[in-house]
Structures are given as structure tokens and as C-alpha cells.
Amino acid sequence: MATLFMLCLDQISSDIILLSRTKGFFIPASGAGGSRRRAAVEPSHILYVGEQRYQVLARELSQIPSFAQQQIIQHLHLVKRRLTLPALKPFTFYGSNLTCLQISGAPCISDEDFAATVATLSGTLLQLEVARAADLTDRALSHIGKKCTALQHLDVSGCTGLTDQSLKVVATHCFGLRVLLLDDCTDLTDEFVTNRPSGREFASVQVFSVSGCAKISDVSVRTLGNHCPSLASISFAGCHVSRLDAIVAHCADLASLELDGTEVDDFSLESIGKRCPRLQRVSLSRCAQLTDRGVLFLVQSAGQSLAVLLLADVQLVDSTVGQMGACCACLRRLDITDGPGIKPQTYGALLRQCSSLEELNIAPWTDNSHDARPVLTDEAKGRMCLIQAEIVAHGANLSEASLDWLAPSHLLQLSHKMRFLRTLQISQWTDDPAPERTGDDSVGEQLAPLRPPEFPLLHGLQRLTMPNLPWRSLRLTLPSLTELDLSDSTLLLELDTACAELRVLNVNRCSALASWRGHERSPLLERFLAEDAVQLPAELFDAIVRLSAGQLVELNLHSQQLAGNALTAETTAFVAERLTSLQRLDLGGCKHVTDQFLITMAANCPHLYHLNVAKCTGVRTALDTVLGVSRGTTAAAERSLVARRLTSPLHEVVASSCHQIRELHLDHCYEIETLLLSACGNLKSVEILAGKHSMALRVLELDACPKLERVSIRSSSLADVELSKCTMLAALDMQCPRLRALRVNTCPALPMAAVLAVVVGSPRLDYLAMRGRTRWDDEESK
């Protein structure tokens, strides 16, 4: 009997490919075209399901040979962004064999969905990943812990509804648990760790992560250290942790330690260096109690095994950086913050000594170094320029480099010295330290180092990020380049590329860019971002869209100008009809976006994830159809839309400043998670009646709608509502049991009784803003 190893529902080919040990055979999808092709894969029990294709699986189950039906699936990976109960049903048939279930990033999974799925699972499930499932509660996780006692890997990071209660159940039933990821589960405390009725809880854990759990303290550290001798990787980033004596005393195999933003001091770091000789990764960024003395001891005692050392915002001195080069021969990545006492030449010596170093990130030290873009003095810029010169001169082995405050003259040297670069980022530029230019030099003449034949020497470069370019023209011939980011380069006029592998081009806010020569040499373009690139001609947009129609997944032509961008009516229609692979579309400000465009696009773009039609004056009534089933829709049309919405990942819709929208009435929102309708000047009424398919709507913004009079919402998932500056709003009816934030600032016509009714019916409400009320009636005050 042949054993079936892989079922692959390919998103490129529309056929289902079945591979067995002895032969390969195909099951064509019903009504699907496309070429049939075999793939050479290693024998493994894996099922990959694309965002759309799991419904094909449900239709074709009967065609799978009977001998394979019970052994086909052991590893199930659902990459669909929004997953609900109908999507899980096709897979419950295989619950008896399932060993791995990955459905992370599906926030609309509820306890009921999980109960239906877990009921089919047997004790064979070893790995479960449900990260960022915001609706997952203690009830569901407790059921999993009792049912799946063989569980070894559990990832519930970002599941903010979990508490100590469910983790106790998991700990008391899953004694073989080896990987436990609980990052950003903000309600967890020390209790779930210290509660050990049998003494076997967490005894086998090797990877333990509670980053972002602010209520975890040294009590959990002591318990884990005394009872979990197999720990190899721990993360307490953002926790109230200061002492690690128990862990370093009993966990001799510790290899990874993340303590970012904690209260560890030099004494703790010395004990780590003495007791943990096998450390390979240490992250100590933003540790305010840490000084240069503790870092020096760690480097000298455990530096021989260190491969990753992250010390952002930890002030160091010259001797410590020098010791890193002498003691950390295996170092592959180093993140540090520059100090005023560190000589630029020390960084060059560090690169010479650490021959295996692939990534070196040096941030400037300033009083506001925590800011995303710290403000540097001219002296600090000159110093950073000297440091980057040392990196360029001695970083021949670097594969990734972030060279902020680089002088343009160093680019020529970089292209000759750093030939192994795969990723290059230059976020800030500074003047050359030794000025050689005359007052008559033009900006374009200063940039000769970027012109061929010098720059093309970086043949292996794959990602190039150079925002804020200080010149007017740029020419690149990089055969391996796949991503190019030139955003915010307001001086750039001309772009000339010869990049056959280019897949991502970002020229957002390049307001002066007027031409891109070489676009025809980039037929593989998948993402084209040109927000507010208002000088690019319509002919270029049309050529790019038609050349990349088969694989374009993101298109951003948003324009803040009132006249809209240069997209023609023909190109706009082509986008809606032919760009079937689109996942993100932003045509804000385009005058050719109309109701017909939205309806056509909704029918032809099944993968669309994000839609922005802000300031599109042609949008009037089509949002009802695009977002869901509106009142008055026929039963046949409703069934068709239900079937389409069960496969569509669309969940972000921006329609702000669409002044032709007057009413919005929805019976179902399906998988829409974020709906923004701010500043719609003629919007008068909004009615959302969430039905059985509406489990995702979480954020609704209707602020600054001056004519809005009535809002009626029924939703079991809505968490955040913005209604500020709706001066005529007089009727508010909301039944949203999971509402957490409500803003009704500057709504003078809104009765206090309506607001109180919302508050009473929202037990989870923790934020209410009502600033700007002009009057309080006596009855309302009472």
C-alpha cells in the first residue's frame, strides 16, 4: 500500500498535486484551468493550504483514494488570515491523525470554533500554534489542555484573553510540554508558574517565553530555575525581573537569554557569565540598570560561544568594545549604541578580529536616542560618518549593513570592499568630512559614485533601502536586487534601473520623480508603491500595471492632492478586471474609482486584503455590496456573497472623505476587521447588524461626519468605536458586548441616556471619552 506524503494546494497552479512514494497523480480542481506539474519534494507529512484553496480541498475529498484518507494529514498549516468555523470544518475529518495545527493570526476564532475543532482531535496532537487569537479564552485553552495531553509545543502569544487559570490546566495535563510561548499575554501572573500540585509541571520545558507580560516577576524566575533543569531558551523581555541566580545555577544548557527592558544589573550579568558557558544569544537592550562593567565580564567569561549580542541603549566604553573583538570570535550579529568614549578605529578593529560577523548595527548615542530618528549635532554626525567609514573599510564579511549618517563619498569604497552584502540600508546621509567640491557643483555631479560602473560591483545585493536621497538622479544595475526602497526622496527626478529580479519598488512621497527608465526590464514586479509620486506620468502607471498584471500583489497610487493621481479611466478598469492577485490596493484620491469599479474588483480579486478608496468622489452606494450583504439583496445574491466571503481575506477598508456616501446598511460584515469612514461629509445613517458570519469587525471610525444623525450597531466582536465631532448625532443604539473603547467627543446633540445604555450593555468597556459636551440636562446628570 503506497503511503501518501504530501497534499499541496498550489496557489500558482489550480490543480491539486498528490505525491506518493511510488508514483505521482493529480486531482484537477473542479472547473479549474492551469497547467499540471509535478514537484520534487522530500518525503514529509505536510499540508500547505493557501488563503483560498482549502475550499477546493473540501470539494475534492471524495476523489482522494480511500487508502490515503486516514494518513494524508499529519501537519496542517492554515495561512488564511481570517479563519472561522466554516473554514475549520473540512479538516476535522482528519483529526485522528493530526500532529501539528498552525492557525496563528486568526483573531476571529472563538471558543465555539475551537470546541468544534478540538473535539475531533485525539491525543496525537503535538504542536499547536494559535498566536494572536484575541477571542481565545480560558475555556478553550483548558479544553485543549485536557484533550491533547501529548502536547509538546504550544504558542498562544498575543492571546490577551488568557489568564493563569487555563495555563494551570495545561501545566497539570501536558507534562511533556517542551516549548511554551506566551508573549504579550498581559493578564498572566506568577501564579501559573508557582502552582505545582504534582511537582511535574513544566519539568520538561526547554523554551519558555513571556515577553511583554509585565506581571511576571522574580518569583517565576526562581520557580523555573529550581524545577526546569532542561531550559535552553528563556525570554523575560519587559517583565519585572532583576535576579537570575536560580536559573543560571541549575540550567547549565542555557543557550538563549532575552532580558530586554528588565531590571537586571551587573551582579546578575556576572553570575550569568560564570554559570552559563554555552550561551549563544544574549539580548540586553534597554536595561537601564546595566553598566559597562557587567557587559565586560559577560564578554570575557562567555564570549567564546556568543553568536548574537544585542546591547541597544546600553552605554559602553572603548575597552569593552575592544574586548568584544578579542573574546567573541564566533560573533555573527552585534547591536550596540555608540558612546562618546569609543574611538571610531575600535569598530574597525572589531570587524577585523570578528571574521564571522555578518551584521553590525551601531546607533548614535544622544539624549533622545530612544526616538525613531534622533536629532544629532553636527559634531555627532561627523563622528558617525567616521564610524561608517571604518565599517566600510573593514566590513568585508558583512552580509547586512545599516549605515546611518553615511557620506556619499563612501559609496564608491563600499562597492569595492563589501562584496558579500545582501541587505544595505542607509537611512540618513551626511556631508563628506573632507569637502572637495566647489560652490558651482550641482547636486547631480556630486553623485558620480552611484553611476556605473562603480555601483554594479555589488552583484549579490538583494535589498537596498536608501530613503531621503540627496541627489536628483540615480542609476542602478544590480542583477540580484529584489527590493528597492527610495521613499521620501523629494529631490529625485530620474530613476534608471536594470534589475531583472526586482519585485518591490517603493517610491512613496518622491514628489519630484518624473521618470523611471528600465521598468520594462523588471517583469517580476509584485509590489509597486508610489504614494504621492504626483509627477510620474499616466503612461508609466499603465505600462507597469499591464506588465505585472499576473503577479502584482500590492499597488499603492494614493494621492493627497485634491485633483487625484494621474491614473486613467482605462488603467483603473484594467486594475479591477485583470489584477486578480492583488492583496493590497490603495487608490485614494483617484477620480476614476466608482461604484462599478468596486463591484468589479470585489468579483475579480479574491485575495484582496486591504482596500483604500479615501477621497474617491465616485464612490456612492457600492460599499454595501463590497463589505457584505445589504438590505434588499436577493436570496440568491446573498448565498453567492456568503460563498465568496468565506474565501476572501478582505478585512481592512478605508473610505474616508467619500462625500457621496449617504447611508450604509449592512446585515453582514463577514471578515471585515477595520472599517474607516471618517470625514464623510454627507453620511447620515449607519446600520450594522452583525449576523452569524460577522465575527471579525473590531474597529469602526465614523469621526468628523457632520451630518451623521443615527448609528445602530449589533456586533459581538466590535471593540473600538470612534464617533467624535459628529455634531448632529442624536440617536446611538449599540449592542456590542466586547466593546472596550468608545469616543463621542464633541457630540452636543447626543443624549446622555444613549451613552449610558451603551456603557451598561458593554461589560468590557474600559475607555470612554466625552469631552466637549455643551450641556448636561438635570435628568441626565442624575
BELMO-V111267 format. One record per pair of residues at least 4 apart in sequence whose ideal C-beta (glycine too) atoms are under 7 Angstrom apart, sorted by sequence separation. I is the first residue (numbers start at 1). J is the second residue. If there is no record, write none. Layout:
BEGIN
I_J, I_J
END
This chain:
BEGIN
20_24, 28_32, 49_53, 53_57, 54_58, 55_59, 56_60, 57_61, 60_64, 64_68, 68_72, 83_87, 85_89, 88_92, 94_98, 109_113, 111_115, 112_116, 113_117, 114_118, 115_119, 121_125, 136_140, 138_142, 139_143, 140_144, 141_145, 142_146, 143_147, 144_148, 162_166, 164_168, 166_170, 167_171, 168_172, 169_173, 170_174, 188_192, 190_194, 191_195, 216_220, 218_222, 219_223, 220_224, 221_225, 222_226, 223_227, 224_228, 244_248, 245_249, 246_250, 247_251, 264_268, 266_270, 267_271, 268_272, 269_273, 270_274, 271_275, 272_276, 290_294, 292_296, 293_297, 294_298, 295_299, 296_300, 297_301, 298_302, 299_303, 302_306, 316_320, 318_322, 319_323, 320_324, 322_326, 323_327, 324_328, 338_342, 342_346, 345_349, 346_350, 347_351, 348_352, 349_353, 350_354, 365_369, 376_380, 378_382, 379_383, 380_384, 381_385, 382_386, 383_387, 384_388, 385_389, 386_390, 387_391, 388_392, 389_393, 390_394, 391_395, 406_410, 410_414, 411_415, 413_417, 414_418, 437_441, 441_445, 452_456, 518_522, 536_540, 538_542, 539_543, 540_544, 541_545, 542_546, 543_547, 544_548, 545_549, 548_552, 567_571, 568_572, 569_573, 570_574, 571_575, 572_576, 573_577, 574_578, 575_579, 593_597, 595_599, 596_600, 597_601, 598_602, 599_603, 600_604, 601_605, 619_623, 622_626, 623_627, 629_633, 633_637, 634_638, 635_639, 636_640, 637_641, 638_642, 639_643, 640_644, 641_645, 642_646, 644_648, 690_694, 750_754, 752_756, 753_757, 754_758, 755_759, 756_760, 757_761, 758_762, 776_780, 777_781, 778_782, 19_24, 49_54, 64_69, 78_83, 83_88, 109_114, 136_141, 162_167, 196_201, 236_241, 259_264, 264_269, 290_295, 311_316, 316_321, 364_369, 369_374, 376_381, 441_446, 449_454, 450_455, 469_474, 497_502, 536_541, 559_564, 567_572, 625_630, 633_638, 713_718, 750_755, 776_781, 103_109, 130_136, 156_162, 182_188, 210_216, 284_290, 351_357, 363_369, 368_374, 395_401, 486_492, 507_513, 530_536, 559_565, 587_593, 613_619, 624_630, 655_661, 677_683, 702_708, 723_729, 744_750, 759_765, 9_16, 10_17, 18_25, 80_87, 224_231, 247_254, 368_375, 690_697, 18_26, 49_57, 64_72, 366_374, 557_565, 8_17, 17_26, 18_27, 437_446, 629_638, 702_711, 759_768, 16_26, 26_36, 364_374, 366_376, 391_401, 557_567, 7_18, 15_26, 16_27, 744_755, 364_376, 391_403, 629_641, 711_723, 6_19, 15_28, 16_29, 234_247, 628_641, 4_18, 5_19, 15_29, 24_38, 366_380, 5_20, 14_29, 76_91, 141_156, 257_272, 347_362, 388_403, 755_770, 4_20, 5_21, 128_144, 154_170, 208_224, 231_247, 295_311, 364_380, 528_544, 541_557, 686_702, 742_758, 3_20, 15_32, 388_405, 401_418, 461_478, 464_481, 469_486, 628_645, 2_20, 3_21, 14_32, 241_259, 388_406, 392_410, 462_480, 467_485, 474_492, 481_499, 484_502, 492_510, 495_513, 572_590, 697_715, 700_718, 708_726, 711_729, 718_736, 721_739, 729_747, 732_750, 2_21, 14_33, 15_34, 295_314, 309_328, 461_480, 462_481, 463_482, 467_486, 472_491, 482_501, 487_506, 493_512, 525_544, 653_672, 661_680, 669_688, 698_717, 703_722, 709_728, 719_738, 724_743, 727_746, 730_749, 2_22, 14_34, 83_103, 128_148, 136_156, 216_236, 221_241, 226_246, 231_251, 242_262, 244_264, 316_336, 364_384, 384_404, 385_405, 393_413, 398_418, 401_421, 406_426, 458_478, 459_479, 460_480, 461_481, 462_482, 463_483, 464_484, 465_485, 466_486, 467_487, 468_488, 469_489, 471_491, 472_492, 473_493, 481_501, 482_502, 483_503, 484_504, 486_506, 487_507, 490_510, 492_512, 493_513, 495_515, 498_518, 502_522, 505_525, 513_533, 555_575, 567_587, 572_592, 593_613, 651_671, 656_676, 662_682, 697_717, 698_718, 702_722, 703_723, 708_728, 709_729, 718_738, 719_739, 720_740, 723_743, 724_744, 725_745, 727_747, 729_749, 730_750, 13_34, 15_36, 17_38, 73_94, 109_130, 141_162, 167_188, 171_192, 225_246, 229_250, 232_253, 237_258, 241_262, 242_263, 269_290, 295_316, 299_320, 321_342, 384_405, 389_410, 392_413, 396_417, 399_420, 408_429, 455_476, 456_477, 459_480, 462_483, 467_488, 468_489, 470_491, 472_493, 473_494, 474_495, 475_496, 476_497, 477_498, 478_499, 479_500, 480_501, 481_502, 482_503, 483_504, 484_505, 485_506, 486_507, 487_508, 488_509, 489_510, 490_511, 491_512, 492_513, 493_514, 494_515, 495_516, 496_517, 497_518, 500_521, 503_524, 508_529, 511_532, 514_535, 519_540, 572_593, 576_597, 598_619, 650_671, 651_672, 652_673, 655_676, 656_677, 659_680, 661_682, 662_683, 663_684, 669_690, 694_715, 696_717, 697_718, 698_719, 699_720, 700_721, 701_722, 702_723, 703_724, 704_725, 705_726, 706_727, 707_728, 708_729, 709_730, 710_731, 711_732, 712_733, 713_734, 714_735, 715_736, 716_737, 717_738, 718_739, 719_740, 720_741, 721_742, 722_743, 723_744, 724_745, 725_746, 726_747, 727_748, 728_749, 729_750, 13_35, 17_39, 19_41, 21_43, 72_94, 76_98, 114_136, 188_210, 217_239, 221_243, 225_247, 229_251, 232_254, 233_255, 236_258, 237_259, 238_260, 241_263, 242_264, 254_276, 257_279, 306_328, 309_331, 315_337, 317_339, 385_407, 388_410, 392_414, 396_418, 398_420, 399_421, 400_422, 456_478, 467_489, 469_491, 472_494, 479_501, 482_504, 484_506, 487_509, 490_512, 496_518, 500_522, 502_524, 503_525, 504_526, 507_529, 508_530, 509_531, 511_533, 513_535, 514_536, 649_671, 650_672, 651_673, 652_674, 653_675, 654_676, 655_677, 656_678, 657_679, 658_680, 659_681, 660_682, 661_683, 662_684, 663_685, 664_686, 665_687, 666_688, 667_689, 675_697, 683_705, 695_717, 698_720, 703_725, 706_728, 709_731, 716_738, 724_746, 727_749, 732_754, 74_97, 83_106, 98_121, 125_148, 128_151, 136_159, 146_169, 151_174, 154_177, 162_185, 205_228, 208_231, 216_239, 217_240, 218_241, 221_244, 224_247, 230_253, 231_254, 232_255, 233_256, 234_257, 235_258, 236_259, 237_260, 238_261, 239_262, 240_263, 241_264, 242_265, 248_271, 255_278, 260_283, 264_287, 279_302, 292_315, 300_323, 304_327, 307_330, 312_335, 314_337, 316_339, 318_341, 331_354, 334_357, 395_418, 397_420, 398_421, 399_422, 400_423, 401_424, 402_425, 403_426, 404_427, 405_428, 406_429, 407_430, 409_432, 452_475, 469_492, 476_499, 498_521, 499_522, 501_524, 502_525, 503_526, 504_527, 505_528, 506_529, 507_530, 508_531, 509_532, 510_533, 511_534, 512_535, 513_536, 525_548, 567_590, 569_592, 577_600, 582_605, 585_608, 593_616, 599_622, 602_625, 648_671, 651_674, 656_679, 657_680, 659_682, 666_689, 668_691, 670_693, 673_696, 678_701, 684_707, 703_726, 713_736, 732_755, 739_762, 742_765, 13_37, 73_97, 74_98, 75_99, 76_100, 78_102, 81_105, 82_106, 84_108, 101_125, 109_133, 126_150, 131_155, 137_161, 138_162, 142_166, 145_169, 149_173, 152_176, 157_181, 163_187, 164_188, 168_192, 203_227, 206_230, 211_235, 214_238, 216_240, 217_241, 218_242, 222_246, 225_249, 226_250, 232_256, 237_261, 244_268, 248_272, 254_278, 255_279, 256_280, 259_283, 260_284, 265_289, 266_290, 270_294, 273_297, 282_306, 290_314, 292_316, 296_320, 299_323, 303_327, 306_330, 307_331, 308_332, 311_335, 313_337, 315_339, 317_341, 318_342, 322_346, 325_349, 332_356, 338_362, 381_405, 393_417, 404_428, 407_431, 408_432, 447_471, 450_474, 451_475, 486_510, 503_527, 505_529, 508_532, 511_535, 516_540, 519_543, 523_547, 528_552, 565_589, 576_600, 580_604, 583_607, 588_612, 594_618, 595_619, 598_622, 602_626, 667_691, 670_694, 672_696, 673_697, 674_698, 677_701, 678_702, 683_707, 684_708, 685_709, 690_714, 702_726, 723_747, 734_758, 740_764, 745_769, 752_776, 73_98, 74_99, 75_100, 76_101, 77_102, 78_103, 83_108, 88_113, 92_117, 95_120, 99_124, 104_129, 107_132, 110_135, 115_140, 118_143, 123_148, 125_150, 126_151, 127_152, 128_153, 130_155, 131_156, 132_157, 134_159, 136_161, 138_163, 141_166, 145_170, 149_174, 152_177, 153_178, 154_179, 157_182, 158_183, 160_185, 162_187, 163_188, 164_189, 167_192, 172_197, 175_200, 177_202, 180_205, 188_213, 194_219, 202_227, 203_228, 205_230, 206_231, 207_232, 210_235, 212_237, 214_239, 218_243, 221_246, 225_250, 237_262, 243_268, 253_278, 254_279, 255_280, 256_281, 257_282, 258_283, 259_284, 260_285, 261_286, 262_287, 264_289, 265_290, 266_291, 269_294, 273_298, 277_302, 280_305, 285_310, 292_317, 295_320, 299_324, 303_328, 304_329, 305_330, 306_331, 307_332, 308_333, 309_334, 310_335, 311_336, 312_337, 317_342, 318_343, 321_346, 325_350, 329_354, 331_356, 332_357, 333_358, 338_363, 340_365, 362_387, 392_417, 405_430, 407_432, 446_471, 450_475, 452_477, 497_522, 519_544, 526_551, 531_556, 534_559, 541_566, 564_589, 565_590, 567_592, 572_597, 576_601, 580_605, 582_607, 583_608, 584_609, 587_612, 588_613, 593_618, 594_619, 595_620, 645_670, 668_693, 669_694, 671_696, 672_697, 673_698, 674_699, 675_700, 676_701, 677_702, 678_703, 679_704, 680_705, 681_706, 682_707, 683_708, 684_709, 685_710, 686_711, 687_712, 688_713, 689_714, 690_715, 737_762, 739_764, 740_765, 744_769, 745_770, 748_773, 47_73, 54_80, 71_97, 74_100, 76_102, 82_108, 83_109, 95_121, 96_122, 98_124, 99_125, 100_126, 103_129, 104_130, 105_131, 107_133, 109_135, 111_137, 114_140, 118_144, 121_147, 123_149, 124_150, 125_151, 126_152, 127_153, 128_154, 129_155, 130_156, 131_157, 132_158, 133_159, 134_160, 135_161, 136_162, 150_176, 151_177, 152_178, 153_179, 154_180, 155_181, 156_182, 157_183, 158_184, 159_185, 160_186, 172_198, 178_204, 183_209, 186_212, 189_215, 190_216, 194_220, 202_228, 204_230, 205_231, 206_232, 207_233, 208_234, 209_235, 210_236, 211_237, 212_238, 213_239, 214_240, 221_247, 225_251, 236_262, 242_268, 245_271, 249_275, 255_281, 260_286, 261_287, 263_289, 264_290, 269_295, 272_298, 276_302, 279_305, 280_306, 281_307, 284_310, 285_311, 286_312, 304_330, 316_342, 324_350, 328_354, 330_356, 331_357, 332_358, 333_359, 334_360, 335_361, 336_362, 337_363, 338_364, 339_365, 392_418, 407_433, 507_533, 526_552, 527_553, 530_556, 541_567, 542_568, 545_571, 564_590, 579_605, 581_607, 582_608, 583_609, 584_610, 585_611, 586_612, 587_613, 588_614, 589_615, 590_616, 591_617, 592_618, 593_619, 595_621, 599_625, 627_653, 645_671, 668_694, 673_699, 678_704, 679_705, 681_707, 688_714, 690_716, 732_758, 735_761, 736_762, 737_763, 738_764, 739_765, 740_766, 741_767, 742_768, 743_769, 744_770, 745_771, 746_772, 748_774, 29_56, 70_97, 85_112, 95_122, 97_124, 98_125, 99_126, 100_127, 101_128, 102_129, 103_130, 104_131, 105_132, 106_133, 107_134, 108_135, 109_136, 121_148, 123_150, 126_153, 131_158, 134_161, 138_165, 142_169, 146_173, 152_179, 157_184, 160_187, 164_191, 168_195, 177_204, 178_205, 179_206, 180_207, 182_209, 183_210, 186_213, 188_215, 190_217, 193_220, 206_233, 211_238, 244_271, 248_275, 266_293, 270_297, 274_301, 278_305, 279_306, 280_307, 281_308, 282_309, 283_310, 284_311, 285_312, 286_313, 287_314, 296_323, 300_327, 322_349, 326_353, 338_365, 444_471, 520_547, 524_551, 525_552, 526_553, 527_554, 528_555, 529_556, 530_557, 531_558, 532_559, 534_561, 552_579, 555_582, 564_591, 577_604, 588_615, 589_616, 591_618, 595_622, 688_715, 740_767, 745_772, 753_780, 47_75, 49_77, 51_79, 85_113, 88_116, 92_120, 99_127, 104_132, 107_135, 111_139, 115_143, 138_166, 145_173, 164_192, 175_203, 176_204, 177_205, 178_206, 179_207, 180_208, 181_209, 182_210, 183_211, 184_212, 185_213, 186_214, 188_216, 244_272, 248_276, 259_287, 266_294, 269_297, 273_301, 277_305, 280_308, 285_313, 292_320, 299_327, 318_346, 325_353, 337_365, 443_471, 444_472, 532_560, 538_566, 546_574, 553_581, 558_586, 561_589, 576_604, 588_616, 598_626, 669_697, 752_780, 30_59, 45_74, 46_75, 47_76, 48_77, 49_78, 50_79, 51_80, 84_113, 88_117, 111_140, 118_147, 130_159, 141_170, 145_174, 156_185, 172_201, 175_204, 178_207, 183_212, 190_219, 194_223, 210_239, 265_294, 269_298, 273_302, 299_328, 321_350, 325_354, 443_472, 444_473, 537_566, 538_567, 542_571, 545_574, 549_578, 552_581, 553_582, 554_583, 557_586, 558_587, 559_588, 560_589, 587_616, 751_780, 45_75, 47_77, 49_79, 51_81, 171_201, 190_220, 193_223, 284_314, 536_566, 538_568, 541_571, 545_575, 549_579, 551_581, 552_582, 553_583, 554_584, 555_585, 556_586, 557_587, 558_588, 559_589, 29_60, 85_116, 171_202, 182_213, 193_224, 196_227, 360_391, 534_565, 558_589, 58_90, 337_369, 623_655, 27_60, 54_87, 57_90, 557_590, 631_665, 6_41, 360_395, 630_665, 27_63, 54_90, 619_655, 630_666, 631_667, 412_449, 421_458, 424_461, 630_667, 5_43, 6_44, 360_398, 408_446, 411_449, 419_457, 422_460, 623_661, 628_666, 629_667, 5_44, 9_48, 11_50, 358_397, 359_398, 408_447, 411_450, 415_454, 419_458, 421_460, 422_461, 423_462, 429_468, 611_650, 619_658, 627_666, 628_667, 629_668, 5_45, 6_46, 7_47, 8_48, 9_49, 16_56, 347_387, 351_391, 357_397, 358_398, 359_399, 409_449, 415_455, 420_460, 421_461, 422_462, 423_463, 424_464, 425_465, 426_466, 427_467, 428_468, 608_648, 609_649, 614_654, 620_660, 624_664, 628_668, 9_50, 357_398, 358_399, 359_400, 361_402, 408_449, 416_457, 422_463, 429_470, 606_647, 609_650, 611_652, 614_655, 619_660, 620_661, 623_664, 624_665, 628_669, 11_53, 344_386, 348_390, 352_394, 355_397, 358_400, 412_454, 415_457, 606_648, 607_649, 608_650, 609_651, 610_652, 611_653, 612_654, 613_655, 614_656, 615_657, 616_658, 617_659, 619_661, 624_666, 627_669, 628_670, 344_387, 347_390, 351_394, 415_458, 609_652, 614_657, 617_660, 9_53, 16_60, 347_391, 351_395, 345_390, 348_393, 385_430, 613_658, 627_672, 651_696, 344_390, 348_394, 384_430, 9_56, 211_258, 386_433, 9_57, 385_433, 443_491, 645_693, 338_387, 381_430, 285_335, 315_365, 104_155, 312_363, 382_433, 642_693, 558_612, 313_369, 313_370, 4_68, 7_72, 1_67, 4_71, 3_71, 4_72, 81_609, 52_606, 52_607, 51_607, 87_646, 86_646, 108_671, 82_649, 81_649, 80_649, 82_651, 81_651, 110_695, 108_695, 108_696, 82_671, 55_647, 52_647, 51_649, 108_717, 84_695, 82_696
END
